[in-house]
Amino acid sequence: MSADPLQLGLVASVARPGGNTTGFTFQQDELASKRMELLKEVAPRISRVAFLSNPDHPDNELRVAQRAATALGVQLQPIDMRGPGDFDGALQAVTQASVDALYVVASRQTVASLPRIVSFATKN
């Protein structure tokens, strides 16, 4: 799973989940700050970044990215994309937000929409 099983209350701890739980989690929350740092490094003049994600997905990536953005002097603009029907509206919101860059949170939905996201990003 990509969500935080501890935050969801599914396990007692990641190190010792307890019960009959086995498996792994694909958490990348901690990488959000590094991604923001790299974005600022390759595009030092950015001041506004759109953060495209599903707000219903329980993870900490927005919170971590927000802390990093604040430290870097960048304003993070969350853009919600809950489902495939929200895609066009989300990209319209990105355009209206007049941002310098787009941070896309990886999910099944955004991966499936990757060709459209890349096309949008290269045109804008």
Buried (B, 14 or more C-beta within 10 A) or exposed (E): EBBBBBEEEBBEEEEEBEEEEEEEBEBBBEBBBEBBBEBBEEEEEBEBBBBBBBEEBBBBBBEBBBBBBEEBEBBBBBBBBBEEEBBEEBBEBBEEBEBBBBBBBBBEBBEEBEEEBEEBEEEE
